[in-house]
């Protein structure tokens, strides 16, 4: 069972089946997906992604959390670690890959940095290194990665789109 993590303003908790509508709405937002795959996800694609969250924890002992605003209980987004077995030429292949995605209503509040830092605190001692991939135009995520100690490892292509691989 995934642990629940807390930070000053956020709670990172395991996904529950009733989180699916909020998760599907998040992944259907063109602002959210602009730099993550380049297009909104259908409900079917969001459902597949949602089920992977549960599978990662069951099979690998790590995965994603729901990011919840402590003061309101609002669904802020999702953060965590995965092994997507990506078809990606990278020297970081095999490292747990960190990812984060927040609803646009919560952009610009420092929540991404706070959530990523909280998840990384949990990962310390569990993983010697972690990676993340970020589209070069996603300057907000690049700033979060850098604030949290990630450094650029290399630039490559993923699904025909340029991407930057970071490690920490």
C-alpha positions as CSV (number, residue, x, y, z in Angstrom):
1,X,0.0,0.0,0.0
2,X,1.4,3.4,-0.9
3,X,2.3,5.7,2.0
4,X,0.6,9.0,2.6
5,X,3.1,11.9,2.6
6,X,2.5,15.4,4.0
7,X,4.1,18.8,3.3
8,X,3.1,22.1,4.7
9,X,0.4,22.8,2.1
10,X,-0.2,19.4,0.5
11,X,-1.1,15.8,1.1
12,X,0.3,13.1,-1.2
13,X,-2.0,10.1,-0.9
14,X,-2.8,6.9,-2.7
15,X,-5.2,7.0,-5.6
16,X,-8.8,5.8,-4.9
17,X,-11.3,4.7,-7.6
18,X,-13.3,7.9,-6.9
19,X,-10.3,10.0,-8.0
20,X,-10.8,8.9,-11.6
21,X,-13.1,11.8,-12.7
22,X,-10.7,14.4,-11.5
23,X,-7.7,12.5,-13.0
24,X,-9.5,12.2,-16.3
25,X,-10.4,15.9,-16.3
26,X,-6.8,16.7,-15.6
27,X,-5.5,14.6,-18.5
28,X,-8.2,15.9,-20.9
29,X,-7.0,19.5,-20.4
30,X,-5.0,20.8,-23.4
31,X,-3.0,23.1,-21.2
32,X,-1.8,20.2,-19.1
33,X,-1.0,17.9,-22.0
34,X,0.6,20.5,-24.3
35,X,4.1,19.4,-23.3
36,X,3.1,15.9,-22.1
37,X,2.3,13.9,-25.3
38,X,1.0,17.0,-27.1
39,X,-2.7,16.2,-26.9
40,X,-5.5,15.7,-24.4
41,X,-6.2,12.1,-23.4
42,X,-9.6,10.4,-24.1
43,X,-11.4,8.9,-21.2
44,X,-10.2,5.5,-22.3
45,X,-6.6,6.6,-22.4
46,X,-6.9,8.4,-19.0
47,X,-8.4,5.2,-17.5
48,X,-5.4,3.1,-18.7
49,X,-3.1,5.7,-17.2
50,X,-5.1,5.7,-13.9
51,X,-4.9,1.9,-13.7
52,X,-1.1,2.0,-14.2
53,X,-0.9,4.0,-10.9
54,X,-2.2,1.1,-9.0
55,X,-0.1,-1.4,-10.9
56,X,3.1,0.3,-10.3
57,X,2.7,0.2,-6.5
58,X,1.6,-3.5,-6.6
59,X,4.4,-4.7,-8.9
60,X,7.3,-2.3,-8.2
61,X,6.7,-0.8,-4.7
62,X,6.6,2.7,-6.1
63,X,4.3,4.8,-8.1
64,X,2.2,7.9,-8.2
65,X,0.2,9.8,-5.6
66,X,-2.7,12.1,-5.8
67,X,-1.7,15.6,-4.7
68,X,-4.3,17.2,-2.5
69,X,-4.5,20.7,-1.2
70,X,-4.4,20.4,2.6
71,X,-6.6,23.4,3.3
72,X,-9.4,22.6,0.8
73,X,-9.0,18.9,0.0
74,X,-9.0,19.8,-3.7
75,X,-7.4,17.5,-6.2
76,X,-4.3,19.4,-7.3
77,X,-2.7,16.8,-9.5
78,X,-0.5,13.8,-9.5
79,X,3.2,13.1,-8.7
80,X,5.4,10.1,-8.4
81,X,7.7,7.5,-9.9
82,X,7.2,5.0,-12.7
83,X,8.9,2.6,-15.0
84,X,7.1,3.0,-18.3
85,X,9.6,0.9,-20.3
86,X,9.7,3.8,-22.7
87,X,11.1,3.4,-26.2
88,X,13.7,6.0,-25.5
89,X,17.4,6.1,-26.3
90,X,18.9,7.2,-23.0
91,X,21.7,6.4,-20.6
92,X,19.1,6.9,-17.9
93,X,17.1,3.9,-19.1
94,X,16.2,1.6,-16.1
95,X,16.1,4.4,-13.6
96,X,12.8,5.2,-11.9
97,X,11.3,8.1,-13.8
98,X,9.7,10.9,-11.8
99,X,6.8,12.9,-13.1
100,X,4.4,15.6,-12.0
101,X,1.3,17.1,-13.4
102,X,-0.9,19.8,-11.8
103,X,-4.2,21.3,-12.7
104,X,-3.8,24.7,-14.3
105,X,-5.9,26.2,-11.4
106,X,-2.9,25.4,-9.2
107,X,0.0,26.5,-11.4
108,X,2.2,29.3,-10.1
109,X,1.7,28.6,-6.4
110,X,4.9,26.5,-5.8
111,X,2.8,23.4,-5.4
112,X,4.8,21.4,-8.0
113,X,8.1,22.1,-6.3
114,X,6.6,21.2,-2.9
115,X,5.0,18.0,-4.2
116,X,8.2,16.9,-6.0
117,X,10.4,17.7,-3.0
118,X,8.1,15.7,-0.7
119,X,8.1,12.7,-3.1
120,X,11.9,12.9,-3.5
121,X,12.3,12.9,0.3
122,X,10.4,9.6,0.3
123,X,12.6,8.3,-2.5
124,X,15.9,9.1,-0.8
125,X,17.6,5.9,0.3
126,X,15.3,3.9,-1.9
127,X,16.7,4.8,-5.3
128,X,20.3,5.8,-5.9
129,X,19.3,7.9,-8.9
130,X,16.0,9.0,-10.5
131,X,15.3,10.6,-13.9
132,X,12.7,12.7,-15.5
133,X,12.0,13.7,-19.1
134,X,10.7,17.2,-20.0
135,X,9.9,18.8,-23.3
136,X,12.3,21.7,-24.0
137,X,9.5,24.2,-24.2
138,X,8.1,23.2,-20.7
139,X,10.1,25.9,-18.9
140,X,8.0,25.6,-15.7
141,X,8.7,21.9,-15.3
142,X,12.4,22.5,-16.1
143,X,12.5,25.1,-13.3
144,X,10.8,22.6,-10.9
145,X,13.3,19.9,-11.8
146,X,16.3,22.2,-11.3
147,X,15.0,23.5,-8.0
148,X,14.7,19.9,-6.8
149,X,18.3,19.0,-7.8
150,X,17.8,17.5,-11.3
151,X,20.5,18.2,-13.8
152,X,20.3,17.8,-17.6
153,X,21.9,14.5,-18.7
154,X,21.1,14.6,-22.4
155,X,18.7,15.6,-25.2
156,X,17.0,12.9,-27.3
157,X,13.8,12.1,-29.2
158,X,10.8,10.4,-27.7
159,X,7.9,9.6,-30.0
160,X,9.4,11.9,-32.6
161,X,9.5,14.9,-30.2
162,X,12.6,16.5,-28.7
163,X,12.9,15.8,-25.0
164,X,15.4,16.5,-22.3
165,X,16.5,13.8,-19.9
166,X,17.3,14.9,-16.4
167,X,18.8,12.9,-13.5
168,X,19.2,13.4,-9.8
